[in-house]
Amino acid sequence: MTERTQVAIIGAGPAGLMLGHLLHLYGIDSVILENRSQGYVIERVRAGVLEQHVVDTMIATGVGDRLRRDGLRHEGVWLAFNGERRRIDFQELTGKAITVYGQNEVVKDLIDARKASGRLIEFEVEGVSLHDLDTETPRVLYQCRGESHELVCRFIAGCDGFHGICRSHFPAGALTTYERGYPFAWLGILAHAAPSSEELVYSLSERGFALFSMRSSAVTRLYLQCAPDEDIDSWPDERIWRELKTRLSTQDGWRPNEGAIFQKGVTPMRSFVGEPMQCGKLFLAGDAAHIVPPTGAKGLNLAVADVRALAWAFHRFFHQNAREALASYSSACLPRVWKAQRFSWWMTSLLHRSNGNFAEFDYRRQLAELDYLTTSRAAMTSLAENYVGLPIDIPLP
């Protein structure tokens, strides 16, 4: 069966769904193909911190009703060390804030919008392969519900994540990759516990990093620094809560509320960038092009910035017969990507305990830097500007 569209989108995560939504508003047809089930895509737990530009994008494009109702606006963040909590006031320093709203909720909103648009989205597709990427009519071959399909299009958007197939279709030598590993991971939990703080708490203790976050007024999200090969079975609930309270509790009496843990897992940490983010008629966006450590909460936010630029470039091509935005897509996105990499690496190195011969030196240095960071307006402003999101001037439909 042969079908036609203007843009084939591979992947129905936030990047692919938001791109499809923006293209629909621009009057550009697309087909979204996803190898996982709809339920899996919705329920997988990912980031939940939205920069101001993502909130503004969702509201301006008509998918922000639940976000405005249920999102938790945070005008600052706490840094805890040496038994103290010190607050960075985003609103006062930048005039902006972040919003806690789970990625799975963003995905729900975008899937609903996609279905309401009447444009095609297919889940549980198999055998996806890309062809003729250097021609005017690239093709995507795939199987869905036992039938073979050929999708002919003008462009392909690879939004299929770090482990997806799109990046592998770059010809040999066309892609340069930059990677950095980290000697630790995050053990994360979701618990039925009312948040004990209205804002996130990042903590550095002698036993390592911990993060207090939340997903709603009744669900807490918490993380512990652990080894990359940590066996989750060696962490019963009692041990998790004991370690969280040890690392997070401060001298003012604050500590996380305890509740029933209903999800736990270990998340490895890496930094990755592929350059360029385009080759022929194939364009990469989101995790297919770059991965950041979760410390800086940049993954989903970078993905939305990517697809805003890509949707605008497609609009310029299809409606204004202008090719320069598509030609410069990669060079337009990569400066923001690398700034997010810098910030995420810096946050990670600031807040995680290292091992080895210099571990104690590094720990004292980290404490000194946290003390400076929380007493210097210039340093606090730098953190706040990066955390709430750097400016973005790409038009919306």
Contacts in CASP RR format, 6 or more apart in sequence:
PFRMAT RR
TARGET T0000
AUTHOR 0000-0000-0000
METHOD contacts of the structure
MODEL  1
MTERTQVAIIGAGPAGLMLGHLLHLYGIDSVILENRSQGYVIERVRAGVL
EQHVVDTMIATGVGDRLRRDGLRHEGVWLAFNGERRRIDFQELTGKAITV
YGQNEVVKDLIDARKASGRLIEFEVEGVSLHDLDTETPRVLYQCRGESHE
LVCRFIAGCDGFHGICRSHFPAGALTTYERGYPFAWLGILAHAAPSSEEL
VYSLSERGFALFSMRSSAVTRLYLQCAPDEDIDSWPDERIWRELKTRLST
QDGWRPNEGAIFQKGVTPMRSFVGEPMQCGKLFLAGDAAHIVPPTGAKGL
NLAVADVRALAWAFHRFFHQNAREALASYSSACLPRVWKAQRFSWWMTSL
LHRSNGNFAEFDYRRQLAELDYLTTSRAAMTSLAENYVGLPIDIPLP
1 147 0 8 1.000
1 148 0 8 1.000
1 149 0 8 1.000
1 150 0 8 1.000
2 149 0 8 1.000
2 150 0 8 1.000
2 151 0 8 1.000
2 152 0 8 1.000
3 31 0 8 1.000
3 149 0 8 1.000
3 150 0 8 1.000
3 151 0 8 1.000
3 152 0 8 1.000
4 151 0 8 1.000
4 152 0 8 1.000
4 153 0 8 1.000
5 29 0 8 1.000
5 30 0 8 1.000
5 31 0 8 1.000
5 120 0 8 1.000
5 151 0 8 1.000
5 152 0 8 1.000
5 153 0 8 1.000
6 23 0 8 1.000
6 28 0 8 1.000
6 29 0 8 1.000
6 30 0 8 1.000
6 153 0 8 1.000
6 154 0 8 1.000
6 155 0 8 1.000
6 314 0 8 1.000
6 318 0 8 1.000
7 19 0 8 1.000
7 20 0 8 1.000
7 23 0 8 1.000
7 28 0 8 1.000
7 29 0 8 1.000
7 30 0 8 1.000
7 31 0 8 1.000
7 153 0 8 1.000
7 154 0 8 1.000
7 155 0 8 1.000
7 156 0 8 1.000
7 157 0 8 1.000
7 314 0 8 1.000
8 30 0 8 1.000
8 31 0 8 1.000
8 33 0 8 1.000
8 138 0 8 1.000
8 140 0 8 1.000
8 151 0 8 1.000
8 153 0 8 1.000
8 155 0 8 1.000
8 156 0 8 1.000
8 157 0 8 1.000
9 16 0 8 1.000
9 19 0 8 1.000
9 20 0 8 1.000
9 30 0 8 1.000
9 31 0 8 1.000
9 32 0 8 1.000
9 33 0 8 1.000
9 156 0 8 1.000
9 157 0 8 1.000
9 158 0 8 1.000
9 159 0 8 1.000
10 33 0 8 1.000
10 128 0 8 1.000
10 130 0 8 1.000
10 140 0 8 1.000
10 156 0 8 1.000
10 157 0 8 1.000
10 158 0 8 1.000
10 159 0 8 1.000
10 160 0 8 1.000
10 164 0 8 1.000
10 165 0 8 1.000
10 166 0 8 1.000
11 32 0 8 1.000
11 33 0 8 1.000
11 34 0 8 1.000
11 35 0 8 1.000
11 158 0 8 1.000
11 159 0 8 1.000
11 160 0 8 1.000
11 161 0 8 1.000
12 32 0 8 1.000
12 33 0 8 1.000
12 34 0 8 1.000
12 36 0 8 1.000
12 41 0 8 1.000
12 107 0 8 1.000
12 111 0 8 1.000
12 121 0 8 1.000
12 123 0 8 1.000
12 159 0 8 1.000
13 34 0 8 1.000
13 41 0 8 1.000
13 107 0 8 1.000
13 159 0 8 1.000
14 103 0 8 1.000
14 106 0 8 1.000
14 107 0 8 1.000
14 110 0 8 1.000
14 300 0 8 1.000
14 303 0 8 1.000
14 304 0 8 1.000
15 159 0 8 1.000
15 161 0 8 1.000
15 285 0 8 1.000
15 286 0 8 1.000
15 287 0 8 1.000
15 288 0 8 1.000
15 303 0 8 1.000
15 304 0 8 1.000
15 306 0 8 1.000
15 307 0 8 1.000
16 32 0 8 1.000
16 157 0 8 1.000
16 158 0 8 1.000
16 159 0 8 1.000
16 285 0 8 1.000
16 307 0 8 1.000
17 32 0 8 1.000
17 107 0 8 1.000
17 110 0 8 1.000
17 111 0 8 1.000
17 114 0 8 1.000
18 57 0 8 1.000
18 110 0 8 1.000
18 303 0 8 1.000
18 304 0 8 1.000
18 307 0 8 1.000
19 30 0 8 1.000
19 157 0 8 1.000
19 159 0 8 1.000
19 285 0 8 1.000
19 307 0 8 1.000
19 310 0 8 1.000
19 311 0 8 1.000
20 30 0 8 1.000
20 32 0 8 1.000
20 114 0 8 1.000
20 119 0 8 1.000
20 307 0 8 1.000
20 311 0 8 1.000
21 61 0 8 1.000
21 63 0 8 1.000
21 110 0 8 1.000
21 113 0 8 1.000
21 114 0 8 1.000
21 117 0 8 1.000
22 61 0 8 1.000
22 307 0 8 1.000
22 308 0 8 1.000
22 311 0 8 1.000
22 396 0 8 1.000
22 397 0 8 1.000
23 29 0 8 1.000
23 30 0 8 1.000
23 311 0 8 1.000
23 314 0 8 1.000
24 30 0 8 1.000
24 113 0 8 1.000
24 114 0 8 1.000
24 117 0 8 1.000
24 119 0 8 1.000
25 61 0 8 1.000
25 397 0 8 1.000
26 311 0 8 1.000
26 314 0 8 1.000
26 315 0 8 1.000
26 318 0 8 1.000
26 319 0 8 1.000
26 397 0 8 1.000
28 311 0 8 1.000
28 314 0 8 1.000
28 315 0 8 1.000
28 318 0 8 1.000
29 119 0 8 1.000
30 119 0 8 1.000
30 157 0 8 1.000
31 119 0 8 1.000
31 120 0 8 1.000
31 121 0 8 1.000
31 122 0 8 1.000
31 151 0 8 1.000
31 153 0 8 1.000
32 114 0 8 1.000
32 119 0 8 1.000
32 120 0 8 1.000
32 121 0 8 1.000
32 122 0 8 1.000
33 122 0 8 1.000
33 125 0 8 1.000
33 128 0 8 1.000
33 140 0 8 1.000
33 142 0 8 1.000
33 151 0 8 1.000
34 41 0 8 1.000
34 121 0 8 1.000
34 122 0 8 1.000
34 123 0 8 1.000
34 124 0 8 1.000
34 125 0 8 1.000
35 124 0 8 1.000
35 125 0 8 1.000
35 126 0 8 1.000
35 128 0 8 1.000
35 160 0 8 1.000
36 123 0 8 1.000
36 124 0 8 1.000
37 123 0 8 1.000
37 124 0 8 1.000
38 111 0 8 1.000
38 123 0 8 1.000
41 107 0 8 1.000
41 111 0 8 1.000
41 123 0 8 1.000
42 104 0 8 1.000
42 107 0 8 1.000
42 108 0 8 1.000
42 111 0 8 1.000
43 104 0 8 1.000
44 104 0 8 1.000
45 103 0 8 1.000
45 104 0 8 1.000
45 190 0 8 1.000
45 263 0 8 1.000
46 102 0 8 1.000
46 103 0 8 1.000
46 104 0 8 1.000
46 300 0 8 1.000
47 102 0 8 1.000
47 103 0 8 1.000
47 294 0 8 1.000
47 297 0 8 1.000
47 299 0 8 1.000
47 300 0 8 1.000
48 100 0 8 1.000
48 101 0 8 1.000
48 102 0 8 1.000
48 103 0 8 1.000
48 213 0 8 1.000
48 215 0 8 1.000
48 221 0 8 1.000
48 297 0 8 1.000
48 300 0 8 1.000
49 98 0 8 1.000
49 99 0 8 1.000
49 100 0 8 1.000
49 200 0 8 1.000
49 213 0 8 1.000
49 297 0 8 1.000
49 301 0 8 1.000
50 58 0 8 1.000
50 67 0 8 1.000
50 98 0 8 1.000
50 99 0 8 1.000
50 100 0 8 1.000
50 101 0 8 1.000
50 106 0 8 1.000
50 300 0 8 1.000
50 301 0 8 1.000
51 98 0 8 1.000
51 301 0 8 1.000
51 388 0 8 1.000
51 389 0 8 1.000
52 96 0 8 1.000
52 97 0 8 1.000
52 98 0 8 1.000
52 388 0 8 1.000
52 389 0 8 1.000
53 301 0 8 1.000
53 304 0 8 1.000
53 305 0 8 1.000
53 389 0 8 1.000
53 391 0 8 1.000
53 392 0 8 1.000
54 300 0 8 1.000
54 301 0 8 1.000
54 304 0 8 1.000
55 67 0 8 1.000
55 99 0 8 1.000
57 304 0 8 1.000
57 308 0 8 1.000
57 396 0 8 1.000
58 64 0 8 1.000
58 67 0 8 1.000
58 106 0 8 1.000
58 109 0 8 1.000
59 67 0 8 1.000
59 68 0 8 1.000
60 396 0 8 1.000
61 396 0 8 1.000
61 397 0 8 1.000
62 113 0 8 1.000
63 109 0 8 1.000
63 110 0 8 1.000
63 112 0 8 1.000
63 113 0 8 1.000
64 109 0 8 1.000
66 105 0 8 1.000
66 108 0 8 1.000
66 109 0 8 1.000
67 99 0 8 1.000
67 101 0 8 1.000
67 105 0 8 1.000
67 106 0 8 1.000
67 109 0 8 1.000
70 101 0 8 1.000
70 105 0 8 1.000
70 216 0 8 1.000
71 99 0 8 1.000
71 100 0 8 1.000
71 101 0 8 1.000
72 99 0 8 1.000
72 100 0 8 1.000
72 101 0 8 1.000
72 198 0 8 1.000
72 214 0 8 1.000
72 216 0 8 1.000
72 217 0 8 1.000
73 97 0 8 1.000
73 98 0 8 1.000
73 99 0 8 1.000
74 90 0 8 1.000
74 97 0 8 1.000
74 98 0 8 1.000
74 99 0 8 1.000
74 100 0 8 1.000
74 198 0 8 1.000
74 199 0 8 1.000
74 200 0 8 1.000
75 89 0 8 1.000
75 90 0 8 1.000
75 91 0 8 1.000
75 97 0 8 1.000
75 199 0 8 1.000
76 87 0 8 1.000
76 88 0 8 1.000
76 89 0 8 1.000
76 90 0 8 1.000
76 91 0 8 1.000
76 97 0 8 1.000
76 98 0 8 1.000
76 199 0 8 1.000
76 384 0 8 1.000
77 87 0 8 1.000
77 88 0 8 1.000
77 90 0 8 1.000
77 199 0 8 1.000
77 200 0 8 1.000
77 201 0 8 1.000
77 202 0 8 1.000
77 387 0 8 1.000
78 85 0 8 1.000
78 86 0 8 1.000
78 87 0 8 1.000
78 88 0 8 1.000
78 197 0 8 1.000
78 199 0 8 1.000
78 200 0 8 1.000
78 201 0 8 1.000
78 202 0 8 1.000
79 85 0 8 1.000
79 86 0 8 1.000
79 87 0 8 1.000
79 88 0 8 1.000
79 201 0 8 1.000
79 202 0 8 1.000
79 203 0 8 1.000
79 370 0 8 1.000
79 373 0 8 1.000
79 374 0 8 1.000
80 86 0 8 1.000
80 201 0 8 1.000
80 202 0 8 1.000
80 203 0 8 1.000
80 204 0 8 1.000
80 205 0 8 1.000
80 248 0 8 1.000
80 250 0 8 1.000
81 203 0 8 1.000
81 204 0 8 1.000
81 205 0 8 1.000
81 366 0 8 1.000
81 367 0 8 1.000
81 370 0 8 1.000
81 371 0 8 1.000
82 367 0 8 1.000
83 249 0 8 1.000
83 250 0 8 1.000
83 251 0 8 1.000
84 250 0 8 1.000
84 251 0 8 1.000
84 252 0 8 1.000
85 201 0 8 1.000
85 250 0 8 1.000
85 252 0 8 1.000
85 254 0 8 1.000
86 370 0 8 1.000
86 374 0 8 1.000
87 199 0 8 1.000
88 374 0 8 1.000
88 380 0 8 1.000
88 383 0 8 1.000
88 384 0 8 1.000
88 387 0 8 1.000
89 380 0 8 1.000
89 384 0 8 1.000
90 96 0 8 1.000
90 97 0 8 1.000
90 98 0 8 1.000
90 384 0 8 1.000
90 387 0 8 1.000
90 388 0 8 1.000
91 97 0 8 1.000
93 377 0 8 1.000
93 380 0 8 1.000
93 381 0 8 1.000
93 384 0 8 1.000
93 385 0 8 1.000
94 381 0 8 1.000
94 384 0 8 1.000
94 385 0 8 1.000
94 388 0 8 1.000
96 388 0 8 1.000
96 389 0 8 1.000
97 388 0 8 1.000
98 297 0 8 1.000
98 387 0 8 1.000
98 388 0 8 1.000
100 200 0 8 1.000
100 213 0 8 1.000
100 214 0 8 1.000
100 215 0 8 1.000
102 215 0 8 1.000
103 300 0 8 1.000
106 300 0 8 1.000
111 121 0 8 1.000
114 121 0 8 1.000
115 121 0 8 1.000
122 144 0 8 1.000
124 144 0 8 1.000
125 142 0 8 1.000
125 143 0 8 1.000
125 144 0 8 1.000
126 142 0 8 1.000
126 143 0 8 1.000
126 144 0 8 1.000
127 141 0 8 1.000
127 142 0 8 1.000
127 143 0 8 1.000
128 140 0 8 1.000
128 141 0 8 1.000
128 142 0 8 1.000
128 165 0 8 1.000
129 140 0 8 1.000
129 141 0 8 1.000
129 142 0 8 1.000
129 165 0 8 1.000
130 138 0 8 1.000
130 139 0 8 1.000
130 140 0 8 1.000
130 156 0 8 1.000
130 165 0 8 1.000
130 166 0 8 1.000
130 169 0 8 1.000
130 282 0 8 1.000
131 138 0 8 1.000
131 139 0 8 1.000
131 140 0 8 1.000
131 141 0 8 1.000
132 138 0 8 1.000
132 139 0 8 1.000
133 156 0 8 1.000
133 169 0 8 1.000
133 279 0 8 1.000
133 280 0 8 1.000
133 281 0 8 1.000
133 282 0 8 1.000
134 280 0 8 1.000
134 281 0 8 1.000
135 281 0 8 1.000
136 154 0 8 1.000
137 152 0 8 1.000
137 153 0 8 1.000
137 154 0 8 1.000
138 152 0 8 1.000
138 153 0 8 1.000
138 154 0 8 1.000
138 155 0 8 1.000
138 156 0 8 1.000
138 281 0 8 1.000
138 282 0 8 1.000
139 150 0 8 1.000
139 151 0 8 1.000
139 152 0 8 1.000
139 153 0 8 1.000
140 150 0 8 1.000
140 151 0 8 1.000
140 153 0 8 1.000
140 156 0 8 1.000
141 148 0 8 1.000
141 149 0 8 1.000
141 150 0 8 1.000
141 151 0 8 1.000
142 148 0 8 1.000
142 149 0 8 1.000
142 151 0 8 1.000
143 149 0 8 1.000
154 281 0 8 1.000
155 281 0 8 1.000
155 282 0 8 1.000
155 283 0 8 1.000
155 314 0 8 1.000
155 326 0 8 1.000
156 166 0 8 1.000
156 281 0 8 1.000
156 282 0 8 1.000
156 283 0 8 1.000
157 283 0 8 1.000
157 284 0 8 1.000
157 285 0 8 1.000
157 307 0 8 1.000
157 310 0 8 1.000
158 166 0 8 1.000
158 167 0 8 1.000
158 282 0 8 1.000
158 283 0 8 1.000
158 284 0 8 1.000
158 285 0 8 1.000
158 288 0 8 1.000
159 166 0 8 1.000
159 284 0 8 1.000
159 285 0 8 1.000
159 286 0 8 1.000
159 288 0 8 1.000
159 303 0 8 1.000
159 307 0 8 1.000
160 166 0 8 1.000
160 288 0 8 1.000
161 286 0 8 1.000
161 287 0 8 1.000
161 288 0 8 1.000
162 272 0 8 1.000
162 287 0 8 1.000
162 288 0 8 1.000
162 291 0 8 1.000
164 288 0 8 1.000
166 282 0 8 1.000
166 284 0 8 1.000
166 288 0 8 1.000
167 175 0 8 1.000
167 274 0 8 1.000
167 284 0 8 1.000
167 288 0 8 1.000
167 289 0 8 1.000
169 279 0 8 1.000
169 282 0 8 1.000
170 279 0 8 1.000
170 282 0 8 1.000
171 279 0 8 1.000
174 279 0 8 1.000
175 274 0 8 1.000
175 275 0 8 1.000
175 276 0 8 1.000
175 279 0 8 1.000
176 274 0 8 1.000
176 275 0 8 1.000
177 272 0 8 1.000
177 273 0 8 1.000
177 274 0 8 1.000
177 275 0 8 1.000
178 271 0 8 1.000
178 272 0 8 1.000
178 273 0 8 1.000
178 274 0 8 1.000
178 275 0 8 1.000
179 270 0 8 1.000
179 271 0 8 1.000
179 272 0 8 1.000
180 270 0 8 1.000
180 271 0 8 1.000
180 272 0 8 1.000
180 345 0 8 1.000
181 269 0 8 1.000
181 270 0 8 1.000
181 271 0 8 1.000
182 228 0 8 1.000
182 269 0 8 1.000
182 270 0 8 1.000
182 271 0 8 1.000
182 293 0 8 1.000
182 348 0 8 1.000
182 352 0 8 1.000
183 228 0 8 1.000
183 354 0 8 1.000
183 355 0 8 1.000
184 209 0 8 1.000
184 225 0 8 1.000
184 226 0 8 1.000
184 227 0 8 1.000
184 228 0 8 1.000
184 269 0 8 1.000
184 352 0 8 1.000
185 225 0 8 1.000
185 226 0 8 1.000
185 227 0 8 1.000
185 228 0 8 1.000
185 230 0 8 1.000
185 266 0 8 1.000
185 267 0 8 1.000
185 268 0 8 1.000
185 269 0 8 1.000
186 211 0 8 1.000
186 223 0 8 1.000
186 224 0 8 1.000
186 225 0 8 1.000
186 226 0 8 1.000
186 266 0 8 1.000
186 267 0 8 1.000
186 269 0 8 1.000
186 294 0 8 1.000
187 223 0 8 1.000
187 224 0 8 1.000
187 225 0 8 1.000
187 226 0 8 1.000
187 230 0 8 1.000
187 232 0 8 1.000
187 235 0 8 1.000
187 240 0 8 1.000
187 264 0 8 1.000
187 265 0 8 1.000
187 266 0 8 1.000
187 267 0 8 1.000
188 221 0 8 1.000
188 222 0 8 1.000
188 223 0 8 1.000
188 224 0 8 1.000
188 264 0 8 1.000
188 265 0 8 1.000
188 266 0 8 1.000
188 267 0 8 1.000
189 221 0 8 1.000
189 222 0 8 1.000
189 223 0 8 1.000
189 240 0 8 1.000
189 261 0 8 1.000
189 263 0 8 1.000
189 264 0 8 1.000
189 265 0 8 1.000
190 215 0 8 1.000
190 219 0 8 1.000
190 220 0 8 1.000
190 221 0 8 1.000
190 261 0 8 1.000
190 262 0 8 1.000
190 263 0 8 1.000
190 264 0 8 1.000
191 219 0 8 1.000
191 220 0 8 1.000
191 222 0 8 1.000
191 258 0 8 1.000
191 259 0 8 1.000
191 260 0 8 1.000
191 261 0 8 1.000
191 262 0 8 1.000
192 218 0 8 1.000
192 219 0 8 1.000
192 259 0 8 1.000
192 260 0 8 1.000
192 262 0 8 1.000
193 218 0 8 1.000
193 219 0 8 1.000
193 220 0 8 1.000
193 256 0 8 1.000
193 257 0 8 1.000
193 258 0 8 1.000
193 259 0 8 1.000
193 260 0 8 1.000
194 217 0 8 1.000
194 218 0 8 1.000
194 220 0 8 1.000
194 257 0 8 1.000
195 212 0 8 1.000
195 214 0 8 1.000
195 217 0 8 1.000
195 220 0 8 1.000
195 257 0 8 1.000
196 212 0 8 1.000
196 220 0 8 1.000
196 254 0 8 1.000
196 255 0 8 1.000
196 256 0 8 1.000
196 257 0 8 1.000
197 212 0 8 1.000
197 254 0 8 1.000
200 211 0 8 1.000
200 212 0 8 1.000
200 213 0 8 1.000
201 211 0 8 1.000
201 212 0 8 1.000
201 248 0 8 1.000
201 254 0 8 1.000
202 209 0 8 1.000
202 211 0 8 1.000
202 295 0 8 1.000
202 347 0 8 1.000
202 351 0 8 1.000
203 209 0 8 1.000
203 210 0 8 1.000
203 211 0 8 1.000
203 212 0 8 1.000
203 247 0 8 1.000
203 248 0 8 1.000
203 351 0 8 1.000
204 350 0 8 1.000
204 351 0 8 1.000
204 352 0 8 1.000
204 353 0 8 1.000
204 366 0 8 1.000
204 367 0 8 1.000
204 370 0 8 1.000
205 246 0 8 1.000
205 247 0 8 1.000
205 248 0 8 1.000
206 353 0 8 1.000
206 363 0 8 1.000
207 243 0 8 1.000
207 246 0 8 1.000
207 247 0 8 1.000
207 353 0 8 1.000
208 224 0 8 1.000
208 225 0 8 1.000
208 247 0 8 1.000
208 352 0 8 1.000
208 353 0 8 1.000
209 223 0 8 1.000
209 224 0 8 1.000
209 225 0 8 1.000
209 247 0 8 1.000
209 351 0 8 1.000
209 352 0 8 1.000
209 353 0 8 1.000
210 222 0 8 1.000
210 223 0 8 1.000
210 224 0 8 1.000
210 225 0 8 1.000
210 243 0 8 1.000
210 244 0 8 1.000
210 247 0 8 1.000
210 248 0 8 1.000
211 222 0 8 1.000
211 223 0 8 1.000
212 220 0 8 1.000
212 222 0 8 1.000
212 248 0 8 1.000
212 256 0 8 1.000
213 220 0 8 1.000
213 221 0 8 1.000
213 222 0 8 1.000
213 223 0 8 1.000
214 220 0 8 1.000
214 221 0 8 1.000
215 221 0 8 1.000
220 256 0 8 1.000
220 257 0 8 1.000
220 259 0 8 1.000
222 244 0 8 1.000
222 248 0 8 1.000
222 256 0 8 1.000
223 267 0 8 1.000
224 240 0 8 1.000
224 243 0 8 1.000
224 244 0 8 1.000
224 247 0 8 1.000
225 352 0 8 1.000
225 353 0 8 1.000
226 266 0 8 1.000
228 266 0 8 1.000
228 268 0 8 1.000
228 269 0 8 1.000
230 266 0 8 1.000
232 264 0 8 1.000
232 265 0 8 1.000
232 266 0 8 1.000
235 264 0 8 1.000
237 261 0 8 1.000
240 261 0 8 1.000
240 264 0 8 1.000
241 258 0 8 1.000
244 256 0 8 1.000
245 255 0 8 1.000
245 256 0 8 1.000
245 258 0 8 1.000
248 254 0 8 1.000
248 255 0 8 1.000
248 256 0 8 1.000
249 255 0 8 1.000
267 294 0 8 1.000
269 293 0 8 1.000
269 294 0 8 1.000
269 295 0 8 1.000
269 348 0 8 1.000
270 291 0 8 1.000
270 293 0 8 1.000
271 291 0 8 1.000
271 292 0 8 1.000
271 293 0 8 1.000
271 341 0 8 1.000
271 344 0 8 1.000
271 345 0 8 1.000
272 290 0 8 1.000
272 291 0 8 1.000
273 289 0 8 1.000
273 290 0 8 1.000
273 334 0 8 1.000
273 337 0 8 1.000
273 338 0 8 1.000
273 341 0 8 1.000
274 284 0 8 1.000
274 289 0 8 1.000
274 290 0 8 1.000
275 330 0 8 1.000
275 334 0 8 1.000
276 330 0 8 1.000
276 331 0 8 1.000
276 334 0 8 1.000
277 283 0 8 1.000
277 284 0 8 1.000
277 285 0 8 1.000
277 289 0 8 1.000
277 306 0 8 1.000
277 329 0 8 1.000
277 330 0 8 1.000
277 333 0 8 1.000
277 334 0 8 1.000
278 284 0 8 1.000
278 326 0 8 1.000
278 329 0 8 1.000
278 330 0 8 1.000
283 310 0 8 1.000
283 326 0 8 1.000
283 329 0 8 1.000
285 303 0 8 1.000
285 306 0 8 1.000
285 307 0 8 1.000
285 310 0 8 1.000
286 299 0 8 1.000
286 302 0 8 1.000
286 303 0 8 1.000
286 306 0 8 1.000
286 307 0 8 1.000
287 299 0 8 1.000
287 303 0 8 1.000
289 306 0 8 1.000
289 333 0 8 1.000
289 337 0 8 1.000
290 302 0 8 1.000
290 337 0 8 1.000
290 340 0 8 1.000
290 341 0 8 1.000
291 299 0 8 1.000
292 298 0 8 1.000
292 299 0 8 1.000
292 302 0 8 1.000
292 340 0 8 1.000
292 341 0 8 1.000
292 344 0 8 1.000
293 344 0 8 1.000
293 345 0 8 1.000
293 347 0 8 1.000
293 348 0 8 1.000
294 344 0 8 1.000
295 344 0 8 1.000
295 347 0 8 1.000
295 348 0 8 1.000
295 351 0 8 1.000
295 352 0 8 1.000
296 340 0 8 1.000
296 343 0 8 1.000
296 344 0 8 1.000
296 347 0 8 1.000
296 348 0 8 1.000
296 387 0 8 1.000
297 387 0 8 1.000
298 340 0 8 1.000
298 343 0 8 1.000
298 344 0 8 1.000
299 340 0 8 1.000
301 340 0 8 1.000
301 389 0 8 1.000
302 336 0 8 1.000
302 337 0 8 1.000
302 340 0 8 1.000
305 333 0 8 1.000
305 336 0 8 1.000
305 392 0 8 1.000
305 394 0 8 1.000
306 333 0 8 1.000
308 392 0 8 1.000
308 394 0 8 1.000
308 396 0 8 1.000
309 325 0 8 1.000
309 329 0 8 1.000
309 332 0 8 1.000
309 333 0 8 1.000
309 394 0 8 1.000
310 329 0 8 1.000
311 397 0 8 1.000
312 325 0 8 1.000
312 394 0 8 1.000
312 395 0 8 1.000
313 325 0 8 1.000
313 326 0 8 1.000
313 329 0 8 1.000
314 326 0 8 1.000
315 397 0 8 1.000
316 322 0 8 1.000
316 323 0 8 1.000
316 324 0 8 1.000
316 325 0 8 1.000
316 326 0 8 1.000
317 323 0 8 1.000
317 325 0 8 1.000
317 326 0 8 1.000
325 332 0 8 1.000
336 390 0 8 1.000
336 392 0 8 1.000
339 386 0 8 1.000
339 390 0 8 1.000
343 386 0 8 1.000
343 387 0 8 1.000
350 366 0 8 1.000
350 369 0 8 1.000
350 370 0 8 1.000
350 373 0 8 1.000
351 366 0 8 1.000
353 359 0 8 1.000
353 362 0 8 1.000
353 363 0 8 1.000
354 362 0 8 1.000
354 363 0 8 1.000
372 379 0 8 1.000
373 379 0 8 1.000
373 380 0 8 1.000
373 383 0 8 1.000
374 380 0 8 1.000
END
